[in-house]
């Protein structure tokens, strides 16, 4: 059986090159320096733990490309990655909700300003839907 082995460091370098992040952002988030990253990207047999450190920053699940890593680093990493993705998705949903609320607030503020301008600078209270005029 002739199995070609993927150069793990080169794989990591490709991920970094394809990333939208700047190298210094990756280094900072992974808490490593440029020299370390250089050594890692040239290491054909880079440990899966080290790959995981960078892949966490890049939000990339390398276990799909290296299923053998499952035995070395265990299911712990896969669960950690899944939880991180869920958390980020949750944060993205909250961000979208806040954006919508902010937009609605801006629209109401704009309408209020138009109302003030139409009434020559006088602020009028909005009429309540169920107000009793006989009070």
Residue pairs with C-beta under 8 A, 6 or more apart in sequence:
5 44
6 65
6 66
7 44
8 43
8 44
8 45
8 46
8 48
8 51
8 66
9 40
9 41
9 42
9 43
9 44
9 46
10 41
10 44
11 51
11 62
11 65
12 40
12 41
12 46
12 51
12 54
12 55
13 41
15 54
15 55
15 58
15 60
15 62
16 23
16 26
16 37
16 41
16 54
16 58
19 26
19 58
21 29
21 57
21 58
23 34
23 37
26 37
26 54
26 57
26 58
27 33
27 34
27 37
29 57
30 37
30 53
30 54
30 56
30 57
32 40
32 53
37 54
40 46
40 50
40 54
47 72
48 62
48 66
48 69
48 72
48 73
49 72
49 73
51 62
51 66
51 69
52 62
52 69
52 73
52 77
55 61
55 62
55 81
56 80
56 81
56 84
59 84
59 85
59 88
61 78
61 81
62 69
63 69
63 70
63 77
63 78
63 81
69 77
70 78
115 123
115 124
116 122
116 123
